[in-house]
């Protein structure tokens, strides 16, 4: 563990304020769920909770099916990181922090289809600009569970002049709906 040198007192209701600098660094926002762990030495550990992370194996199998069916790189993201990838982008995407643009797309519940061949706006998936430049087309659909956005399904292509069609949009919408329903059970 990394020491921060910050000390906080517990108030009469048992609350502790997490400093703004730490919240910003760890991308913890108001209303975000945190898991609480304890260890044998009496340490209390707070970890940002990812409901989609609970479906890790399921997400991996699902993106593998999407990749095999469509031939496009398939990803499932939670609100912070790419948690499952299948296809040629696995090494460059898996476990990477998502971009602010993708975070905003999810927050706004936008459905995105973009292609560099059309000259339209292309949205980066991660904060790594070099990796994002390799993609030529994308479809992004937010995952909604119990009325809350919990992540996104992303389809990507690296093929020159690639375009995502209505079929990719419908498949991604179906995948996002299915994952959202799985979280409600």
Long-range contacts (C-beta under 8 A, 24 or more apart in sequence): 1-43, 18-46, 27-80, 27-97, 32-79, 48-80, 50-78, 50-79, 50-80, 50-81, 50-83, 51-78, 51-145, 51-150, 51-183, 52-76, 52-77, 52-78, 52-83, 52-143, 52-150, 52-151, 52-179, 52-183, 53-78, 53-83, 54-183, 55-179, 55-182, 55-183, 56-83, 56-84, 58-182, 59-83, 59-84, 59-179, 60-84, 60-86, 62-175, 62-178, 62-179, 66-153, 66-155, 66-171, 66-175, 69-171, 70-155, 70-167, 70-168, 70-171, 72-155, 72-156, 72-157, 72-164, 72-168, 73-135, 73-155, 73-156, 73-157, 73-158, 74-153, 74-154, 74-155, 74-156, 75-125, 75-153, 75-154, 75-155, 75-156, 76-143, 76-151, 76-152, 76-153, 76-154, 76-179, 77-102, 77-106, 77-125, 77-151, 77-152, 77-154, 78-150, 78-151, 79-103, 79-106, 79-149, 79-150, 79-151, 82-125, 82-126, 82-154, 83-151, 87-156, 88-158, 89-131, 89-134, 89-135, 89-156, 89-158, 92-126, 92-128, 92-131, 92-134, 93-125, 93-126, 93-131, 96-126, 96-127, 96-128, 96-131, 97-126, 97-127, 98-125, 98-126, 98-127, 99-123, 99-124, 99-125, 99-126, 99-127, 99-132, 100-127, 102-140, 102-152, 102-154, 105-140, 105-142, 105-152, 106-142, 106-149, 106-151, 106-152, 107-149, 109-142, 109-144, 109-149, 110-140, 110-142, 111-140, 111-141, 111-142, 111-169, 111-173, 112-138, 112-139, 112-140, 112-141, 113-137, 113-138, 113-139, 113-164, 113-168, 113-169, 114-138, 114-164, 115-162, 115-163, 115-164, 117-160, 117-161, 117-162, 117-163, 118-163, 125-154, 125-156, 134-158, 136-160, 136-161, 136-162, 137-162, 137-163, 137-164, 138-164, 139-164, 139-168, 139-169, 139-172, 140-172, 141-169, 141-172, 141-173, 141-175, 141-176, 142-176, 143-176, 143-179, 143-180, 143-183, 144-176, 144-180, 145-179, 145-180, 145-181, 145-183, 145-184, 146-183, 146-184, 150-180, 150-183, 151-179, 152-176, 153-179
